[in-house]
Amino acid sequence: MPTAVSRRCAATGCDAWPISWLLVATPRQDRLTIETGRGVLAIEVRPDGPFRSQVKVDMGPPILSPADVPVVLPTAGGDAVIDQPCPGLPLADDWVAAAGLEPGMTCVSMGNPHAIFYCQDVDAVPLEVFGPAVERHPAFPHRTNAHVVQVVSPGHVRVRTWERGSGITQACGTGASAVCVAGLLTGRSGPRITATLPGGDLLLEWSGEGAVAMTGPAEEVFTGFWHSVSRAAAAEHLEDTP
């Protein structure tokens, strides 16, 4: 899956939903697999209306080794980066206290890198400032996605996301999966959580071992046709355009 950062992204969770829905819509089936850059995703589709389904995706196991996330920190000598500070981030601004942002971050890869920070109020975080600072921090040689998380209860969190190369987004499936992993690793949330993102709710499950399971809705909102043209025809059209 191409992204703004790379021509090919190893994993992207949200794209699995619409692809799965389209594949099973005709003919109707409830299980399929999709090959990604990271591996094969097992997907279960449960229709709950003529144009809507609940899609459960096996997101694969999380990657925690700092060398494989990758993340490079002076204190990242162990098996994982859990609640460790990231030197040089702008954590002295007034909004930090207002948001109750905690200084430690947890780093997880789900085929792409994620840095998770916890706070008391996700709406008080100026993500357009904090997100780019985390994404391009020298600790992340491939840059990173950044998430701020507010724990509502052990089974419910609110999440806002800055995606590398894209900015603030409505949802991030691999990011929500990483948040589920981070919550269990730090003891802030349980093995089964609802993550409320600006684009809607996701159900995440991780036992502490094996793969993360992610369930969310896929709904048809429109259909259309893509009429492809040859490069020569496209070039001719551009030449004729004033």
VOBA-1610 file (N, C-alpha, C; in pm, whole numbers, padded with zeros to 5 digits, always signed):
BEGIN
Met+00085-00119+00000Met+00000+00000+00000Met+00089+00124+00000Pro+00085+00208-00105Pro+00167+00328-00107Pro+00121+00430-00003Thr+00217+00503+00055Thr+00186+00610+00147Thr+00266+00733+00110Ala+00243+00843+00183Ala+00317+00965+00156Ala+00464+00952+00192Val+00496+00854+00278Val+00635+00835+00320Val+00707+00738+00229Ser+00636+00637+00178Ser+00700+00530+00103Ser+00608+00481-00006Arg+00667+00430-00114Arg+00586+00371-00220Arg+00516+00244-00173Arg+00570+00184-00065Arg+00510+00062-00014Arg+00515+00063+00137Cys+00400+00043+00200Cys+00391+00034+00345Cys+00363-00111+00381Ala+00437-00164+00481Ala+00426-00306+00514Ala+00289-00342+00568Ala+00226-00249+00639Ala+00096-00281+00698Ala+00013-00155+00712Thr-00116-00166+00683Thr-00209-00057+00706Thr-00344-00116+00739Gly-00385-00100+00866Gly-00503-00170+00915Gly-00633-00121+00858Cys-00650+00010+00848Cys-00780+00063+00805Cys-00815+00022+00663Asp-00714+00005+00576Asp-00742-00032+00438Asp-00795-00174+00427Ala-00770-00257+00528Ala-00819-00395+00522Ala-00971-00401+00524Trp-01036-00304+00589Trp-01183-00309+00600Trp-01252-00290+00467Pro-01227-00178+00395Pro-01299-00161+00268Pro-01262-00268+00166Ile-01133-00309+00164Ile-01093-00414+00071Ile-01170-00542+00100Ser-01177-00577+00229Ser-01247-00699+00268Ser-01395-00691+00231Trp-01456-00577+00257Trp-01599-00564+00228Trp-01626-00581+00079Leu-01540-00520-00003Leu-01561-00530-00147Leu-01540-00673-00196Leu-01442-00742-00139Leu-01413-00877-00183Leu-01526-00975-00148Val-01590-00952-00034Val-01693-01047+00008Val-01833-01007-00036Ala-01849-00885-00084Ala-01983-00840-00120Ala-02044-00928-00229Thr-01963-00965-00327Thr-02010-01054-00435Thr-01894-01142-00480Pro-01896-01274-00462Pro-02002-01346-00393Pro-01988-01333-00242Arg-02092-01360-00169Arg-02091-01346-00024Arg-02009-01457+00041Gln-01912-01421+00121Gln-01835-01515+00200Gln-01794-01445+00327Asp-01748-01521+00425Asp-01723-01458+00554Asp-01578-01465+00600Arg-01492-01534+00526Arg-01351-01542+00565Arg-01263-01528+00442Leu-01152-01458+00458Leu-01058-01443+00349Leu-00922-01405+00406Thr-00823-01405+00321Thr-00689-01360+00360Thr-00641-01255+00261Ile-00564-01159+00312Ile-00505-01054+00228Ile-00355-01052+00254Glu-00276-01060+00149Glu-00130-01056+00163Glu-00083-00912+00168Thr-00004-00878+00270Thr+00052-00744+00284Thr+00204-00755+00285Gly+00271-00641+00292Gly+00416-00641+00297Gly+00471-00709+00420Arg+00391-00714+00528Arg+00437-00777+00650Arg+00403-00926+00654Gly+00299-00967+00584Gly+00255-01106+00588Gly+00109-01115+00549Val+00049-01230+00574Val-00089-01256+00536Val-00182-01225+00653Leu-00282-01140+00629Leu-00381-01106+00730Leu-00503-01196+00714Ala-00543-01260+00823Ala-00667-01340+00823Ala-00782-01249+00863Ile-00890-01252+00787Ile-00999-01157+00805Ile-01132-01231+00812Glu-01215-01188+00906Glu-01351-01243+00921Glu-01451-01130+00901Val-01549-01152+00817Val-01648-01050+00785Val-01786-01098+00830Arg-01853-01015+00911Arg-01986-01048+00961Arg-02085-00939+00916Pro-02163-00964+00811Pro-02259-00864+00764Pro-02362-00831+00871Asp-02391-00702+00888Asp-02500-00663+00978Asp-02595-00566+00910Gly-02601-00573+00778Gly-02691-00491+00699Gly-02657-00506+00553Pro-02741-00456+00462Pro-02715-00473+00318Pro-02590-00403+00269Phe-02548-00297+00339Phe-02431-00222+00295Phe-02329-00205+00406Arg-02334-00290+00507Arg-02248-00271+00623Arg-02208-00408+00681Ser-02083-00417+00725Ser-02033-00539+00789Ser-01940-00501+00903Gln-01926-00594+00997Gln-01822-00586+01098Gln-01705-00672+01051Val-01588-00614+01047Val-01470-00682+00994Val-01368-00701+01106Lys-01330-00826+01129Lys-01229-00859+01229Lys-01101-00898+01158Val-00992-00830+01192Val-00864-00850+01124Val-00760-00901+01222Asp-00693-01009+01185Asp-00577-01056+01260Asp-00459-00968+01217Met-00418-00878+01307Met-00316-00779+01272Met-00173-00831+01289Gly-00160-00956+01335Gly-00027-01011+01357Gly+00028-00969+01492Pro+00136-01030+01534Pro+00195-00997+01664Pro+00268-00863+01661Pro+00270-00792+01772Pro+00344-00666+01778Pro+00495-00690+01776Ile+00567-00594+01725Ile+00713-00596+01724Ile+00760-00495+01828Leu+00836-00539+01926Leu+00874-00453+02037Leu+01024-00424+02044Ser+01105-00505+01980Ser+01250-00485+01983Ser+01284-00347+01928Pro+01359-00265+02005Pro+01393-00130+01957Pro+01459-00131+01819Ala+01542-00230+01791Ala+01611-00234+01662Ala+01514-00260+01547Asp+01403-00325+01577Asp+01308-00361+01472Asp+01191-00265+01460Val+01172-00176+01559Val+01059-00082+01549Val+01074+00012+01428Pro+01186+00080+01401Pro+01303+00096+01486Pro+01295+00226+01566Val+01362+00222+01685Val+01377+00342+01767Val+01513+00336+01834Val+01580+00451+01837Val+01715+00458+01892Val+01716+00560+02005Leu+01730+00510+02128Leu+01734+00595+02246Leu+01853+00555+02333Pro+01909+00650+02409Pro+02019+00614+02500Pro+01979+00508+02601Thr+01849+00505+02637Thr+01801+00410+02739Thr+01736+00287+02679Ala+01740+00274+02545Ala+01669+00165+02479Ala+01759+00043+02462Gly+01812-00006+02572Gly+01901-00120+02564Gly+01832-00252+02592Gly+01706-00250+02635Gly+01635-00372+02670Gly+01560-00431+02553Asp+01457-00509+02588Asp+01378-00577+02485Asp+01269-00489+02427Ala+01239-00375+02492Ala+01131-00289+02445Ala+01147-00150+02504Val+01086-00052+02438Val+01080+00085+02490Val+00942+00103+02551Ile+00936+00102+02684Ile+00809+00111+02756Ile+00818+00224+02857Asp+00734+00325+02839Asp+00730+00441+02930Asp+00867+00505+02947Gln+00941+00518+02840Gln+01071+00582+02847Gln+01063+00723+02789Pro+01137+00817+02846Pro+01135+00954+02794Pro+01203+00964+02659Cys+01160+01061+02581Cys+01221+01088+02451Cys+01289+01224+02458Pro+01420+01230+02477Pro+01490+01357+02497Pro+01470+01452+02380Gly+01448+01580+02414Gly+01440+01682+02311Gly+01300+01715+02263Leu+01200+01645+02311Leu+01063+01680+02273Leu+01019+01807+02345Pro+00930+01888+02283Pro+00885+02014+02345Pro+00785+01987+02457Leu+00836+01949+02575Leu+00749+01914+02686Leu+00746+02020+02796Ala+00793+02139+02765Ala+00792+02246+02864Ala+00686+02352+02833Asp+00611+02333+02725Asp+00510+02430+02686Asp+00389+02424+02780Asp+00311+02533+02780Asp+00197+02541+02873Asp+00094+02432+02849Trp+00076+02391+02725Trp-00026+02291+02694Trp+00004+02156+02757Val+00131+02127+02784Val+00168+01997+02839Val+00100+01976+02974Ala+00104+02079+03059Ala+00039+02069+03189Ala-00112+02065+03175Ala-00166+02146+03082Ala-00311+02149+03062Ala-00363+02014+03014Ala-00286+01947+02928Ala-00328+01817+02875Ala-00294+01703+02969Gly-00208+01730+03068Gly-00164+01622+03156Gly-00081+01519+03082Leu+00001+01565+02986Leu+00082+01474+02907Leu+00194+01413+02991Glu+00204+01283+02989Glu+00309+01214+03062Glu+00436+01209+02977Pro+00554+01217+03038Pro+00677+01229+02960Pro+00722+01100+02892Gly+00680+00985+02942Gly+00726+00860+02886Gly+00650+00819+02761Met+00716+00746+02671Met+00649+00692+02552Met+00675+00543+02543Thr+00584+00475+02476Thr+00598+00333+02449Thr+00599+00314+02298Cys+00694+00235+02249Cys+00712+00221+02104Cys+00677+00080+02059Val+00594+00071+01958Val+00545-00057+01906Val+00542-00049+01754Ser+00582-00157+01689Ser+00564-00166+01544Ser+00460-00272+01515Met+00369-00239+01423Met+00273-00337+01372Met+00298-00355+01222Gly+00427-00347+01185Gly+00467-00343+01045Gly+00504-00202+01005Asn+00465-00105+01087Asn+00506+00035+01077Asn+00521+00088+01220Pro+00607+00188+01240Pro+00641+00231+01376Pro+00536+00323+01439His+00517+00307+01571His+00422+00389+01647His+00484+00429+01780Ala+00465+00555+01817Ala+00505+00606+01948Ala+00379+00648+02022Ile+00357+00592+02140Ile+00233+00614+02215Ile+00263+00694+02341Phe+00187+00802+02359Phe+00199+00888+02477Phe+00063+00894+02547Tyr+00065+00896+02679Tyr-00059+00903+02756Tyr-00078+01042+02815Cys-00204+01082+02827Cys-00236+01214+02880Cys-00372+01209+02948Gln-00410+01320+03011Gln-00540+01328+03077Gln-00649+01380+02984Asp-00610+01454+02879Asp-00709+01514+02789Asp-00651+01521+02649Val-00693+01430+02560Val-00637+01428+02425Val-00674+01554+02346Asp-00787+01615+02380Asp-00830+01734+02306Asp-00744+01855+02337Ala-00671+01851+02448Ala-00586+01965+02487Ala-00447+01957+02425Val-00418+01850+02353Val-00287+01835+02289Val-00290+01899+02151Pro-00204+01998+02123Pro-00197+02055+01988Pro-00121+01958+01897Leu-00195+01864+01841Leu-00133+01755+01766Leu-00058+01806+01643Glu-00101+01921+01592Glu-00032+01977+01476Glu+00108+02027+01512Val+00134+02044+01642Val+00267+02083+01691Val+00343+01961+01743Phe+00276+01883+01828Phe+00340+01770+01893Phe+00366+01656+01794Gly+00272+01631+01704Gly+00285+01522+01608Gly+00410+01530+01523Pro+00434+01643+01454Pro+00555+01652+01371Pro+00684+01642+01452Ala+00680+01693+01576Ala+00800+01686+01660Ala+00837+01541+01692Val+00735+01459+01714Val+00759+01317+01741Val+00796+01245+01612Glu+00719+01268+01506Glu+00742+01198+01379Glu+00886+01211+01331Arg+00940+01332+01338Arg+01072+01359+01282Arg+01184+01362+01387His+01155+01314+01506His+01257+01310+01610His+01369+01215+01566Pro+01495+01252+01593Pro+01607+01168+01548Pro+01607+01027+01609Ala+01527+01003+01713Ala+01519+00869+01770Ala+01455+00770+01673Phe+01384+00823+01570Phe+01313+00736+01477Phe+01374+00748+01337Pro+01464+00657+01303Pro+01533+00667+01174Pro+01440+00657+01053His+01324+00592+01067His+01227+00583+00958His+01107+00674+00982Arg+01122+00769+01076Arg+01011+00851+01123Arg+00909+00761+01191Thr+00803+00821+01247Thr+00707+00739+01321Thr+00570+00802+01322Asn+00469+00720+01344Asn+00335+00767+01375Asn+00332+00802+01524Ala+00255+00902+01560Ala+00247+00946+01700Ala+00101+00943+01745His+00079+00892+01867His-00056+00881+01921His-00060+00936+02063Val-00163+01012+02094Val-00189+01053+02232Val-00314+00980+02277Val-00308+00926+02399Val-00412+00836+02448Val-00462+00882+02585Gln-00592+00887+02599Gln-00658+00919+02725Gln-00733+00796+02773Val-00699+00747+02891Val-00763+00628+02944Val-00893+00669+03014Val-01005+00625+02960Val-01135+00652+03020Val-01165+00549+03128Ser-01131+00425+03099Ser-01145+00313+03192Ser-01051+00204+03142Pro-01031+00096+03219Pro-00943-00010+03171Pro-00987-00073+03039Gly-01114-00056+03003Gly-01164-00113+02878Gly-01198-00010+02772His-01162+00117+02795His-01200+00222+02700His-01094+00332+02699Val-01046+00364+02579Val-00950+00474+02565Val-00994+00565+02451Arg-00951+00690+02459Arg-00966+00785+02348Arg-00829+00806+02285Val-00827+00813+02153Val-00700+00821+02081Val-00706+00929+01974Arg-00600+01007+01966Arg-00582+01097+01852Arg-00447+01063+01788Thr-00442+01075+01656Thr-00328+01023+01581Thr-00270+01125+01486Trp-00136+01128+01483Trp-00061+01198+01379Trp+00011+01090+01299Glu-00024+01074+01171Glu+00040+00972+01089Glu+00157+01033+01012Arg+00266+00960+01010Arg+00386+01010+00942Arg+00355+01033+00794Gly+00394+01150+00748Gly+00374+01184+00608Gly+00234+01231+00573Ser+00139+01217+00666Ser+00000+01253+00634Ser-00057+01359+00727Gly-00017+01357+00854Gly-00070+01454+00950Gly-00180+01393+01034Ile-00271+01477+01083Ile-00380+01432+01169Ile-00480+01353+01085Thr-00515+01233+01132Thr-00608+01147+01059Thr-00724+01107+01148Gln-00830+01059+01085Gln-00952+01021+01157Gln-00939+00886+01227Ala-00854+00800+01174Ala-00838+00667+01232Ala-00708+00605+01182Cys-00657+00510+01258Cys-00536+00438+01219Cys-00545+00298+01281Gly-00564+00197+01197Gly-00584+00062+01248Gly-00461+00004+01314Thr-00345+00018+01249Thr-00222-00032+01311Thr-00191+00048+01437Gly-00224+00177+01436Gly-00201+00261+01554Gly-00289+00220+01671Ala-00417+00193+01643Ala-00506+00147+01750Ala-00459+00014+01806Ser-00407-00072+01720Ser-00352-00200+01765Ser-00231-00177+01855Ala-00146-00084+01816Ala-00029-00052+01897Ala-00069+00007+02032Val-00175+00086+02034Val-00225+00143+02160Val-00274+00032+02252Cys-00341-00069+02197Cys-00386-00183+02277Cys-00268-00254+02341Val-00163-00273+02264Val-00041-00338+02314Val+00024-00253+02422Ala+00037-00123+02397Ala+00100-00034+02493Ala+00023-00029+02624Gly-00110-00030+02615Gly-00191-00025+02736Gly-00171-00146+02825Leu-00159-00263+02763Leu-00138-00385+02842Leu+00004-00389+02898Leu+00101-00346+02818Leu+00240-00347+02863Leu+00263-00253+02981Thr+00192-00141+02983Thr+00212-00042+03089Thr+00112-00057+03203Gly+00013-00147+03187Gly-00086-00166+03292Gly-00194-00061+03296Arg-00204+00021+03193Arg-00305+00128+03192Arg-00440+00080+03142Ser-00441-00022+03060Ser-00566-00075+03008Ser-00554-00226+02995Gly-00669-00290+02970Gly-00674-00435+02973Gly-00652-00499+02838Pro-00673-00631+02830Pro-00649-00705+02706Pro-00758-00686+02600Arg-00870-00626+02636Arg-00979-00601+02542Arg-01028-00458+02564Ile-01011-00374+02463Ile-01047-00234+02479Ile-01128-00184+02360Thr-01208-00083+02386Thr-01268-00003+02281Thr-01186+00124+02267Ala-01137+00149+02148Ala-01061+00271+02120Ala-01152+00366+02043Thr-01178+00481+02102Thr-01260+00583+02038Thr-01168+00680+01966Leu-01176+00681+01834Leu-01099+00771+01750Leu-01193+00873+01688Pro-01142+00982+01631Pro-01232+01079+01568Pro-01324+01017+01464Gly-01278+00911+01396Gly-01359+00848+01293Gly-01453+00740+01342Gly-01447+00706+01471Gly-01536+00603+01523Gly-01466+00510+01620Asp-01535+00405+01661Asp-01483+00311+01761Asp-01426+00185+01696Leu-01320+00133+01759Leu-01261+00006+01721Leu-01252-00082+01844Leu-01267-00211+01824Leu-01248-00308+01931Leu-01115-00376+01910Leu-01029-00373+02012Leu-00896-00433+02004Leu-00881-00538+02112Glu-00812-00647+02077Glu-00788-00755+02172Glu-00645-00805+02159Trp-00576-00817+02274Trp-00441-00874+02277Trp-00418-00935+02414Ser-00382-01060+02417Ser-00367-01133+02543Ser-00232-01111+02609Gly-00141-01046+02540Gly-00003-01034+02587Gly+00091-01123+02509Glu+00034-01211+02428Glu+00111-01299+02340Glu+00037-01311+02206Gly+00112-01340+02103Gly+00050-01365+01973Gly-00001-01239+01905Ala-00103-01259+01823Ala-00152-01152+01736Ala-00252-01060+01806Val-00260-00939+01756Val-00363-00843+01796Val-00483-00861+01703Ala-00603-00864+01759Ala-00725-00871+01679Ala-00794-00736+01681Met-00836-00690+01566Met-00901-00559+01554Met-01034-00577+01481Thr-01140-00523+01539Thr-01273-00532+01479Thr-01331-00393+01463Gly-01386-00367+01345Gly-01448-00237+01319Gly-01543-00246+01202Pro-01621-00141+01179Pro-01723-00144+01074Pro-01667-00110+00937Ala-01725-00172+00834Ala-01701-00134+00695Ala-01836-00108+00632Glu-01852+00008+00572Glu-01983+00045+00518Glu-01966+00106+00380Glu-02046+00059+00286Glu-02043+00115+00151Glu-02107+00253+00152Val-02034+00354+00102Val-02088+00490+00097Val-02112+00539-00046Phe-02042+00478-00143Phe-02069+00509-00283Phe-02001+00404-00369Thr-02040+00396-00494Thr-01973+00312-00592Thr-01943+00396-00715Gly-01846+00351-00794Gly-01810+00425-00914Gly-01723+00339-01003Phe-01681+00395-01115Phe-01595+00325-01210Phe-01472+00410-01236Trp-01358+00341-01243Trp-01231+00408-01277Trp-01199+00376-01422His-01200+00478-01506His-01170+00459-01647His-01023+00489-01669Ser-00944+00386-01692Ser-00800+00404-01710Ser-00772+00451-01852Val-00664+00527-01865Val-00619+00574-01996Val-00472+00542-02009Ser-00425+00535-02129Ser-00284+00507-02152Ser-00201+00631-02117Arg-00073+00609-02092Arg+00016+00722-02063Arg+00023+00818-02180Ala+00022+00762-02301Ala+00028+00848-02420Ala-00095+00938-02429Ala-00213+00879-02399Ala-00336+00959-02405Ala-00336+01064-02295Ala-00287+01028-02178Ala-00280+01125-02069Ala-00186+01239-02103Ala-00071+01206-02160Ala+00027+01308-02197Ala-00030+01402-02304Glu-00103+01343-02400Glu-00165+01424-02505Glu-00268+01518-02445His-00344+01469-02348His-00445+01552-02284His-00379+01669-02212Leu-00268+01643-02142Leu-00198+01750-02070Leu-00142+01853-02164Glu-00094+01809-02280Glu-00039+01903-02378Glu-00146+01994-02433Asp-00269+01939-02445Asp-00379+02018-02500Asp-00447+02107-02397Thr-00412+02086-02268Thr-00475+02164-02162Thr-00403+02297-02146Pro-00475+02411-02154Pro-00407+02540-02141Pro-00352+02561-02001
//
